[in-house]
Amino acid sequence: MNIAYVTHAEGGVVNRVLAALAMTLLDEGVRVIGTTQTDTPRPKTHHCDMDVRVLPDGGIIRISQDLGPNARGCHLDPSALEEAVALTAARLEGAEILVVNKFGKHEAEGRGFREVIAEAAARDIPVIVGTNGLNIDAFMAFCGGDAVALDAATDTLLTWARPLVRRAA
């Protein structure tokens, strides 16, 4: 099983390095599937708009919902996340690597990208995910402790991924 994860205390770092990994591999002709995330701050609130790009050629899906400036709960839009999951699952055939922007609360609770990650691993497709301190224990339990921790640096991710991707003939 080839599963790696990246985490970083500074917001946005994981999103940027996973996006750089995906773009570099795509430019090299690798069949990358999954999602990368971009966060856009909202004025006058501590929240941001979360958008995912469905790889390799899918559109942008807003996975957040505006619950108002005083909202304290999760502002993830579960139906938008499940749309991104379904689009990714449909691209598994022929994939050379799966990049998932985040193993978050939904995945920790058995939803979200969890089944896509499991299916990719079962097909021996390398998987790299972003996660955070809140969900790392659930992620490690999910993958049986077999995931490799990688530094949040594009070169480190590429060094891990390149030998594992299978090139189409």
C-alpha positions as CSV (number, residue, x, y, z in Angstrom):
1,M,0.0,0.0,0.0
2,N,1.5,3.3,-1.1
3,I,-0.3,6.0,1.0
4,A,1.4,9.3,2.1
5,Y,0.1,12.3,3.9
6,V,1.2,15.9,4.4
7,T,0.3,18.2,7.2
8,H,1.4,21.7,8.2
9,A,0.5,24.1,11.0
10,E,0.3,27.1,8.7
11,G,-3.0,27.4,6.8
12,G,-2.8,27.1,3.1
13,V,0.6,25.4,2.9
14,V,-0.8,21.9,2.3
15,N,-3.2,23.2,-0.4
16,R,-0.3,24.9,-2.2
17,V,2.1,21.9,-2.1
18,L,-0.6,19.4,-3.2
19,A,-1.6,21.7,-6.1
20,A,2.0,22.1,-7.1
21,L,2.5,18.3,-7.0
22,A,-0.6,17.7,-9.1
23,M,0.3,20.3,-11.7
24,T,3.9,19.1,-12.0
25,L,2.8,15.5,-12.5
26,L,0.1,16.5,-14.9
27,D,2.7,18.5,-16.9
28,E,4.9,15.3,-17.0
29,G,2.0,13.3,-18.5
30,V,1.0,11.5,-15.3
31,R,-2.7,10.6,-15.0
32,V,-3.5,12.4,-11.8
33,I,-7.0,12.2,-10.3
34,G,-8.4,13.7,-7.1
35,T,-8.9,17.2,-5.8
36,T,-6.8,20.2,-5.0
37,Q,-8.2,23.1,-2.9
38,T,-8.1,26.9,-3.0
39,D,-9.3,29.0,-0.1
40,T,-10.4,32.5,-0.6
41,P,-10.8,34.7,2.5
42,R,-14.2,36.4,3.0
43,P,-14.1,40.0,4.0
44,K,-15.2,40.8,7.6
45,T,-15.3,37.1,8.7
46,H,-12.8,34.5,9.8
47,H,-14.2,32.0,7.2
48,C,-13.1,31.5,3.7
49,D,-14.7,30.1,0.5
50,M,-13.3,26.6,-0.2
51,D,-13.1,25.5,-3.8
52,V,-11.8,22.2,-5.1
53,R,-10.5,21.5,-8.6
54,V,-11.4,17.9,-9.7
55,L,-8.4,16.5,-11.4
56,P,-7.3,16.1,-14.1
57,D,-9.7,18.1,-16.2
58,G,-12.8,18.6,-14.1
59,G,-14.3,21.9,-13.0
60,I,-14.1,23.9,-9.8
61,I,-16.7,23.0,-7.1
62,R,-17.4,25.3,-4.2
63,I,-17.4,22.9,-1.2
64,S,-18.2,25.6,1.4
65,Q,-21.5,27.3,2.2
66,D,-21.9,30.8,3.7
67,L,-23.6,30.4,7.0
68,G,-23.3,34.0,7.9
69,P,-20.6,36.0,9.6
70,N,-21.4,34.8,13.1
71,A,-21.6,31.1,12.3
72,R,-19.2,28.9,14.4
73,G,-19.9,25.5,13.0
74,C,-18.5,23.7,10.0
75,H,-19.3,25.4,6.8
76,L,-18.6,22.5,4.5
77,D,-21.3,21.8,2.0
78,P,-21.6,18.0,2.2
79,S,-23.5,17.6,-1.1
80,A,-20.8,19.6,-3.0
81,L,-18.1,17.4,-1.4
82,E,-20.0,14.3,-2.4
83,E,-20.2,15.6,-6.0
84,A,-16.4,16.0,-6.0
85,V,-16.0,12.5,-4.6
86,A,-18.3,11.0,-7.3
87,L,-16.4,12.8,-10.1
88,T,-13.1,11.5,-8.7
89,A,-14.4,7.9,-8.3
90,A,-15.5,7.9,-11.9
91,R,-11.9,8.7,-12.9
92,L,-10.2,5.8,-11.0
93,E,-9.8,3.6,-14.1
94,G,-6.4,4.3,-15.5
95,A,-5.3,6.6,-12.7
96,E,-1.6,6.7,-11.8
97,I,-1.9,8.6,-8.6
98,L,-4.7,10.0,-6.3
99,V,-4.3,13.4,-4.7
100,V,-6.9,14.3,-2.0
101,N,-6.9,17.8,-0.7
102,K,-7.9,16.7,2.8
103,F,-8.8,13.7,5.0
104,G,-11.1,15.8,7.1
105,K,-14.0,15.3,9.5
106,H,-16.2,13.6,6.9
107,E,-13.6,11.1,6.1
108,A,-12.8,10.5,9.8
109,E,-16.5,9.7,10.2
110,G,-16.6,7.2,7.3
111,R,-17.8,9.5,4.5
112,G,-16.3,11.8,1.9
113,F,-13.2,10.5,0.1
114,R,-12.7,7.5,2.4
115,E,-14.1,4.9,-0.1
116,V,-12.2,6.4,-3.1
117,I,-9.0,6.3,-1.1
118,A,-9.6,2.7,-0.1
119,E,-10.4,1.7,-3.7
120,A,-7.3,3.4,-5.0
121,A,-5.1,1.6,-2.5
122,A,-6.8,-1.7,-3.3
123,R,-5.9,-1.0,-7.0
124,D,-2.3,-0.2,-6.0
125,I,-2.7,3.4,-7.1
126,P,-0.4,5.6,-4.9
127,V,-2.4,8.0,-2.7
128,I,-1.3,11.3,-1.1
129,V,-3.6,13.3,1.1
130,G,-3.6,16.4,3.2
131,T,-4.7,16.2,6.8
132,N,-4.6,18.2,10.0
133,G,-4.0,17.5,13.7
134,L,-7.7,17.0,14.4
135,N,-8.0,14.1,12.0
136,I,-4.6,12.5,11.8
137,D,-5.4,9.8,14.3
138,A,-8.5,8.8,12.3
139,F,-6.5,8.8,9.1
140,M,-3.7,6.6,10.6
141,A,-6.3,4.2,12.0
142,F,-8.0,4.1,8.5
143,C,-4.8,3.2,6.8
144,G,-3.6,0.8,9.5
145,G,-0.7,3.0,10.4
146,D,0.9,2.3,7.0
147,A,0.9,5.9,5.7
148,V,4.2,7.7,5.2
149,A,4.5,11.3,6.6
150,L,6.0,13.7,4.1
151,D,7.3,17.2,4.7
152,A,5.1,20.0,3.1
153,A,7.5,20.7,0.3
154,T,6.7,20.1,-3.4
155,D,10.2,18.5,-4.0
156,T,9.6,16.0,-1.2
157,L,6.2,15.0,-2.5
158,L,7.6,14.6,-6.1
159,T,10.5,12.5,-4.8
160,W,7.9,10.2,-3.1
161,A,5.4,10.1,-6.0
162,R,7.6,9.8,-9.1
163,P,8.9,6.3,-8.6
164,L,5.4,5.0,-7.8
165,V,3.4,6.3,-10.7
166,R,2.9,3.8,-13.5
167,R,3.3,5.3,-16.9
168,A,0.8,4.4,-19.7
169,A,2.5,2.5,-22.5
